[in-house]
Amino acid sequence: MPKMKTKAAAKKRFAFTGTGKIKRKHAYHSHILTKKETTQKRNLDHTALVSGDDEKRVKRMLLH
């Protein structure tokens, strides 16, 4: 049986931290930025962690 492949879309969007949690980027920070407040854009720039409910699903996509 061949090896299972990692989902390429997930590989581009998620990364593991040193402790094994999964980092993600915020949505709404790629276009139509003129109408958004500076504070909102600054807060969206930081990375966030994947919630516990979605963590199992994302790990399966990354085969970790």
N, C-alpha and C positions, 0 to 999 in steps of 0.2 A: 504494500500500500504506500502511495507517495506521501511525502511530508505535507502537513497542513500549512497553507499559506497565511501570512498575516494580511489583514485587510489594509490595503494601501491608503485608503482614506483615513483610517484610524491612526495609522503610522505617522501621517502628516500632521494630525491635529492634537495628539496626546503625547505626553512624556511622563516617565516615572521619576519620582523624587528619590532621594537617598533612602528614605524610610519605607518606600514601596507604595506611597500614595500616588495618585494620578493627577497631573497638572493639566489644565485646559485654559484656553483663552476666552475672553468675554465676546459675546456677539455685539452687533451694532457699532462696530468701530472701524468699518472698512470704507463706507461711502456715506454721502449726505451728512457730512460733518458740520456744515455751515450753520444749521439750525440747532445744533446741540450745544449746550453750555460747556465752557472750558472745564468746569469741575467734573461734569459727567464724562467727558472724553478722557480726562486724566484718570478717573477711577476705572474706566473700561480698559485702560492700557495695562493694568496689572494682571497677573495670572491668578487663576482661582483653582480650587480643588474640585474634582468630580465628586458629586454627592454619593453617599453610601448606597443609595438605591440603584444608581447607574454604574457603580464601580464594577460589579460582577459582569455586567454586559460588556463594558469597555475592555475588561481584562480578557474576555473570551475573544473579542475581535483582535486583540494584540497577542493572544496565545502566550500569556505570561504565567 
